Amino acid sequence: MLGAGSGQATARTLARRLGRKQARRDSLRGDRDTAVAAQPDPERERERERERERERERERVRAGNATPSRCIRWFMAREPIPTHAFSLVLVKNGRRFLLVHERKHGGWYIPAGRVEPGETFQHAAVRETKEEAGIDVVLEGVVRIEQRPGPGFLRLRVIFLARPADDTPPKSVADEHTLEAGWYSLEEAKQLTLRGDEVEALLSSALDGTAPVAPMSILGLES
């Protein structure tokens, strides 16, 4: 029969053995965790590679070896939102305004149209006025910048104030763009079939000066 001292010694021995086994198990678990942590994360590696490629594209743009439009996808963290951009032109000549008789909608409106790929709002404004009214204009300022978010898209409109570049008369013969164009006072415009109430409101604000006009520099190019 073992004495009390012998029993205590046996208990200490068992405790040491159990402690060593637990330490070995902890060591093995730590090795497995380290091995798992050391394994590369494919998604993280892909993101790092995308960031490295974006930085290389930025360097090419800075060096003048690529255009921003060519590498814009590298600057996008997500897919871009479809955006519809339009330029509208309020052409004023004294107290008369340039209106066009639209072929598509049938009413009278100010020159306006979609901004085409590669164009600025300013370029689109001058082009659309030439196509729809047959005259060249000089843009003087920005009357308003409007946005309308929708489900999955964004609509942008920039309304310019302009003057005729010369004395060329507006178009009088219909073509694929419009039926005709002409100069009208506010009172004369009210007698026309206008496409929406905003036409009269724009003409009125331009006459009484209630709408502030921002300088053209407000529409700068992204650097």
N, C-alpha and C positions, 0 to 999 in steps of 0.2 A: 504493500500500500504506500502511495506516495505521500510525502509530508506536504505541509502548506508551502514551504519554500520551494520544493520541487515543482509543485503545481503552478506557482507564480512564474518560475523560470520557463516552464513549458508554454504558458500563455504568452510570455514575452517573445519566445521563439516563433510561435505561430503568427503573432502580430507583425514581427519583422518580415516573415515570409509573405504574408498577405500584402504588406506594404511594398515589397519588392515587385510582386506581381502587378499591383495597381500601377506602380511607376512604369513598368514595362508596357502595360496597356495604354497609359497616358502618352508614353513616348511614341508608340505605334500610331495612335490616333493623331498625334501632332504631325508625324511624318506624312500621314495620308492627307491631312488638311493642307499641309504645305505643298504637297504634290498637286492637289486640286487647284490651290490658289495660283500655282505656277503655270497652270495650263492657260494658253491664250484664249481670250474672249473674242470669237469671230466678229461679232457685231461691233465691239469696241475697236478692233483693228480696222474694220471697214470705215468707221467714222474717222479714225485718225488718218487713214489714207485719203479720205475725201477732203479733210481739212488741209492736208499737205498739198493736194491738187489745187484747192482753192487758193492757197498761198502762192503756188507757182503761177496760176493765172493772174493773180494780182500783180506779181512781179513783171509778167509779160506786158500787162496793161501800162504799168508805170514806165516801162522801158519803151513803150510805143510799138510793141510787137504784136499787139492784139487789140481789138476794139471791145469796149464794154458790152455791146450788144452780143458779141460772140461768146463771151464768157459769163454772162449774167447768171446763168444757171448755177455757177459755182458759188455765187454770193447768196443764193436763196437757201434759207434753212428749210423751207417748205415749198410745196407747189404754189406758184403764183395764182392769185385770184383773177379770173377773166375780167378784164376792164374794158369798157366801151367809152371812148373819148370823143368829144364833139367840140367844134369851134363855131361860135355864133358871132356875127359881125354887125354892129350897129353903126352904119355909115351915115354920117351927118354932113349936110352941105347947107350951111346957113340954118334955116328953120325947116328944112325939108330932109327927108330920110329915104334911103334906098330900100325899096321893097321888091321882092321877086314873087311872081305868080308860079307857084309850084306845080309841076306836072304830076308828081306822085300823090300829093295830099289835096290838091285842088284849090287850096286857099292861098292867101298872101302872107308872106313871112319875111323876116330878115335873112340875108344870106347865111347859110349854116350847113354843116355837114360833118361827116366822120373824119377823124384824124387817121390817116393811112399809116401803115407800118413804115418806120423810118422818118416820119414827119414830126415836127414840133407842133404845138397848138398854133403858133404864129404862122408857120408855113401853111398849115391847113386853112387858116382863116383867109389868107391872101388867095390861095388857090380856089377855094370854094366861091369866093366873091367873084373872081374872074370867070369861073365856069357858069355860075348861076345868073350873074348880072352883066357880064361882058366888060367890066371895067377893072382897072388896077386901083388899089387903095393903099394908103399909108396908115398903119396901125399907130394909134396915139396913146392908148392905155387900156387897162383892164377894168371893166365895169363890175364884173362879178365872177367868182369861181364857185361852182355848185357841185355838190356830190349827192348821189342817191344810192345807198347800199341796198342790195337785194339778196335773195337767197342764192348764194354761190357766185355773185358777180358784183361789180361796182361800176356805176355810171358817173362820168365826169363831164362837166360842161364849163367852158371858159367863154365869157361874153366880152368881146372887144369893142372899144370905141375907135372909129376910123374916119378918115376923110378921103375924098377922091384924089387920086394922084394927078389927074389932068382933067381936061374938059370932054373926054370921050363920053358920048351918050350911052345910056344903058341899052341892053339888047332889046330889039323889037320883033325879032323873028324867033319863033319857037325852035327848040332843039331838044336833045335827049335829056337835058338837065332841067330846064324850066320853060314855061310858055312865053314869058315876057318879064320885063323889069322896068322900074321907073322911080322918079323922085316924087314923094308925096309929103304934104304937110300933115300934121296930126289930125286936123279936121277932115282932110281928104282921106286919110287912112281909115278913119272911123266909118266911112261910107263903103269901104271894101269888105269882102268876106275874109276876115283875118283868121289865121290858123291859131286860135287860142287867145286868151285875154292878155297874155304876157306881152304881146307885141305893142298894144296900146300903152301898157304900163311902162315898158322900156322907153318908148318914144316920149312919154310925158316926163319921166324922170330925167331924160337927157335935156329936155327943153328948160325945165325949171331948176336944174342943178341939184336936185335932192339926192341923186345917187353919186357918191364920191367915186372918182376915177383914180385907180392906182397906176403908178408908172409901169412901163413895160418890163422894167428890171425885176418886177416881182416874180416873173416867170423865168427863173434861171435854169440852167442845165445842171444836172447832178454831176458832181466832180468824181 
